[in-house]
């Protein structure tokens, strides 16, 4: 008796699986009812796996949409940040030109904008380096101030496109100063221990803690630039003058934009 050939079971399952997949994606499940009548028990595991696969694909696509949205949001955030940075730069330039106009009117000289990018300090040397030099018409002795009119120092060393500025606290910097609102004057200098002093103040002069110290205008520095405030006053009997210690208005690590003016 001839033997009946039997199709391998794996190929049957594969064919049924293809039918289920086509049903799931193309016919929305309408073929399932037709097949399930005679082969529901056989297809049940396959249908279950296909349902889980469909859910997984749907979830993955949803996550893909979220990823695309996230990228779009990141791009928008970058654009907004760039706009804010541009607005801040514009505001900075407006402030500079406004302050520069006031300085030009007050001092009678055209200011040069500069930025600080280095702080060479060692022992009694207290300097900052600005990004303007000989090519930008900066000269040794030029005065450097903040945009608000606070004294930073004076140009000491000149290069083609940058310059070293000797600041308050440098032992080689001397500035004639006075107590704001009075006729009390003296010489701003830095002691060996690094403390900033207002020297040559007569003992009979009245100086109080917290008083504002400004340039007197008796040297290269224009009058009225803020230098600092009085930190302490000592009438030591062993000295000829008052010991007036000053807290500089500008820190050693000053940052941002400064203005160079001609003395």
C-alpha positions as CSV (number, residue, x, y, z in Angstrom):
1,X,0.0,0.0,0.0
2,X,1.3,3.3,-1.0
3,X,2.3,5.6,1.9
4,X,0.7,9.0,2.0
5,X,3.2,11.9,2.1
6,X,2.8,14.3,5.0
7,X,3.9,17.9,4.8
8,X,6.4,18.8,7.4
9,X,4.7,20.4,10.4
10,X,7.1,23.4,10.5
11,X,6.1,24.5,7.0
12,X,2.4,24.3,7.9
13,X,3.0,26.6,10.9
14,X,5.0,29.0,8.8
15,X,2.3,29.2,6.2
16,X,-0.3,29.8,8.9
17,X,1.9,32.4,10.5
18,X,2.2,34.3,7.2
19,X,-1.6,34.2,6.9
20,X,-2.0,35.6,10.4
21,X,0.6,38.4,9.7
22,X,-1.2,39.4,6.5
23,X,-4.5,39.3,8.4
24,X,-3.1,41.4,11.2
25,X,-1.6,44.2,9.1
26,X,-3.8,44.2,6.0
27,X,-7.3,42.9,6.9
28,X,-7.5,44.1,10.5
29,X,-8.3,40.6,11.8
30,X,-11.1,39.6,9.4
31,X,-9.3,36.4,8.2
32,X,-8.8,35.2,11.8
33,X,-12.4,34.2,12.2
34,X,-12.2,32.2,8.9
35,X,-9.1,30.3,10.0
36,X,-9.9,29.9,13.6
37,X,-12.9,27.6,13.0
38,X,-10.7,24.7,12.0
39,X,-7.3,25.5,13.3
40,X,-7.8,27.8,16.3
41,X,-5.9,25.4,18.6
42,X,-3.0,25.2,16.2
43,X,-2.8,29.0,15.6
44,X,-3.4,30.1,19.1
45,X,0.3,30.3,20.1
46,X,1.2,32.0,16.8
47,X,-1.6,34.5,17.1
48,X,-0.5,35.3,20.6
49,X,3.0,35.9,19.5
50,X,1.9,38.1,16.6
51,X,-0.3,40.2,18.9
52,X,2.7,40.7,21.2
53,X,4.9,41.6,18.2
54,X,2.3,44.1,16.9
55,X,2.1,45.7,20.3
56,X,5.9,45.9,20.4
57,X,6.1,47.4,17.0
58,X,3.4,50.0,17.9
59,X,5.3,50.9,21.1
60,X,8.6,51.2,19.2
61,X,7.0,53.5,16.6
62,X,5.5,55.6,19.4
63,X,8.9,55.8,21.1
64,X,10.4,56.7,17.7
65,X,7.9,59.6,17.5
66,X,8.9,60.7,21.0
67,X,12.6,60.6,19.9
68,X,11.9,62.7,16.9
69,X,9.9,65.2,19.1
70,X,12.8,65.2,21.6
71,X,15.3,66.1,18.8
72,X,13.0,68.8,17.6
73,X,12.7,70.2,21.1
74,X,16.4,70.1,21.5
75,X,16.9,72.0,18.3
76,X,14.3,74.6,19.4
77,X,16.1,75.0,22.8
78,X,19.4,75.5,21.0
79,X,17.9,78.2,18.8
80,X,16.3,80.0,21.8
81,X,19.6,79.9,23.7
82,X,21.4,81.4,20.7
83,X,18.8,84.1,20.5
84,X,19.2,84.9,24.2
85,X,23.0,84.9,23.8
86,X,22.7,87.4,20.9
87,X,20.3,89.6,23.0
88,X,22.8,89.5,25.9
89,X,25.6,90.5,23.6
90,X,23.5,93.3,22.1
91,X,22.7,94.6,25.6
92,X,26.4,94.4,26.6
93,X,27.2,96.5,23.6
94,X,24.5,99.0,24.4
95,X,25.8,99.3,27.9
96,X,29.3,99.8,26.7
97,X,28.4,102.6,24.2
98,X,26.2,104.3,26.8
99,X,29.0,104.2,29.4
100,X,31.6,105.1,26.8
101,X,29.5,108.2,25.9
102,X,29.3,109.2,29.5
103,X,33.1,108.7,29.9
104,X,33.8,110.7,26.8
105,X,31.7,113.5,28.1
106,X,33.2,113.4,31.5
107,X,36.9,112.9,30.7
108,X,37.1,114.3,27.2
109,X,38.8,111.4,25.5
110,X,37.7,108.5,23.3
111,X,37.6,105.2,25.1
112,X,38.9,101.9,23.8
113,X,36.9,98.8,24.6
114,X,39.0,95.8,25.8
115,X,38.5,92.4,27.4
116,X,40.5,90.7,30.1
117,X,41.9,87.2,29.4
118,X,44.8,86.5,31.7
119,X,46.0,87.3,35.3
120,X,49.8,87.1,35.6
121,X,50.3,87.5,39.4
122,X,53.3,86.6,41.4
123,X,54.4,88.1,44.7
124,X,54.0,91.9,44.5
125,X,53.1,91.8,40.8
126,X,49.3,92.2,40.3
127,X,48.5,92.5,36.6
128,X,45.8,91.6,34.1
129,X,46.2,91.2,30.3
130,X,43.8,92.8,27.9
131,X,43.1,92.0,24.3
132,X,44.1,95.4,22.9
133,X,47.6,96.6,22.1
134,X,49.8,98.8,20.0
135,X,47.8,98.0,16.8
136,X,44.6,99.3,18.6
137,X,46.3,102.6,19.6
138,X,46.9,101.5,23.2
139,X,50.0,103.0,24.8
140,X,52.1,102.5,28.0
141,X,50.6,104.7,30.8
142,X,47.0,104.5,29.5
143,X,44.5,104.2,32.3
144,X,42.2,101.2,32.5
145,X,38.8,101.5,34.2
146,X,35.6,99.4,34.4
147,X,32.5,100.5,32.6
148,X,31.1,102.0,35.8
149,X,34.2,104.2,36.2
150,X,36.2,102.2,38.8
151,X,40.0,102.3,38.5
152,X,41.6,99.0,37.4
153,X,45.1,100.3,36.8
154,X,47.5,101.4,34.1
155,X,49.1,99.8,31.0
156,X,52.6,98.7,31.9
157,X,53.8,96.5,29.0
158,X,52.7,96.8,25.4
159,X,52.5,94.2,22.7
160,X,51.0,94.3,19.2
161,X,47.5,93.1,20.1
162,X,47.5,92.8,23.9
163,X,48.9,94.7,26.9
164,X,49.7,94.0,30.5
165,X,47.9,96.3,33.0
166,X,49.4,97.0,36.4
167,X,46.5,96.9,38.8
168,X,45.8,98.1,42.3
169,X,47.7,95.9,44.6
170,X,50.8,95.9,42.5
171,X,53.8,97.2,44.5
172,X,54.9,99.4,41.5
173,X,51.5,101.2,41.2
174,X,51.2,104.6,42.9
175,X,48.1,106.7,42.6
176,X,47.3,110.1,44.1
177,X,43.9,109.8,45.9
178,X,41.6,111.6,48.2
179,X,38.7,110.8,50.5
180,X,35.5,111.5,48.6
181,X,33.7,114.6,49.9
182,X,36.7,116.0,51.8
183,X,40.1,117.6,51.1
184,X,42.0,114.8,52.7
185,X,44.5,113.4,50.1
186,X,47.3,110.9,50.0
187,X,49.2,108.4,47.9
188,X,47.7,105.0,47.2
189,X,50.4,102.3,47.3
190,X,50.8,98.6,48.3
191,X,52.9,97.6,51.3
192,X,55.3,94.7,51.3
193,X,52.7,92.5,53.0
194,X,50.3,93.1,50.1
195,X,47.9,95.4,51.9
196,X,46.8,98.5,50.0
197,X,47.4,101.7,51.9
198,X,46.6,105.4,51.6
199,X,49.9,106.9,52.6
200,X,51.0,110.4,53.6
201,X,47.7,111.2,55.5
202,X,48.4,113.7,58.3
203,X,47.5,112.6,61.7
204,X,45.3,115.6,62.3
205,X,43.2,114.7,59.3
206,X,39.8,113.0,59.9
207,X,39.4,109.7,58.0
208,X,36.6,107.2,58.9
209,X,36.1,103.6,58.1
210,X,33.9,103.0,55.1
211,X,34.8,106.3,53.4
212,X,35.1,106.1,49.6
213,X,38.5,106.7,48.1
214,X,38.7,108.3,44.6
215,X,41.5,109.5,42.3
216,X,42.4,113.1,43.0
217,X,43.4,114.0,39.4
218,X,46.9,115.2,40.4
219,X,48.7,112.7,38.2
220,X,47.9,110.7,35.0
221,X,44.6,109.4,36.4
222,X,41.5,111.4,35.8
223,X,39.8,112.8,39.0
224,X,36.9,111.0,40.5
225,X,37.6,107.4,39.6
226,X,36.6,105.1,42.5
227,X,39.6,103.2,44.0
228,X,38.1,101.6,47.1
229,X,36.9,102.1,50.6
230,X,38.7,102.7,53.9
231,X,39.0,99.4,55.7
232,X,40.8,100.6,58.9
233,X,42.5,103.7,60.4
234,X,45.4,103.5,62.8
235,X,47.1,106.5,64.6
236,X,50.3,104.6,65.5
237,X,52.6,106.9,67.6
238,X,55.7,105.4,66.0
239,X,54.7,106.6,62.5
240,X,54.6,110.1,61.0
241,X,51.3,109.6,59.2
242,X,48.0,107.8,59.7
243,X,47.9,104.2,58.7
244,X,44.9,104.0,56.4
245,X,44.2,100.6,54.9
246,X,42.1,100.4,51.7
247,X,39.8,97.7,50.4
248,X,40.2,97.9,46.6
249,X,36.9,98.2,44.7
250,X,38.2,95.9,42.0
251,X,39.1,92.3,42.8
252,X,42.3,90.7,41.6
253,X,40.4,88.4,39.3
254,X,38.3,91.0,37.7
255,X,36.5,89.7,34.6
256,X,34.5,91.1,31.7
257,X,35.0,94.2,29.6
258,X,37.1,97.2,30.6
259,X,37.8,100.6,29.0
260,X,41.2,102.1,28.1
261,X,41.4,105.9,28.2
262,X,44.2,108.3,27.5
263,X,45.6,110.2,30.5
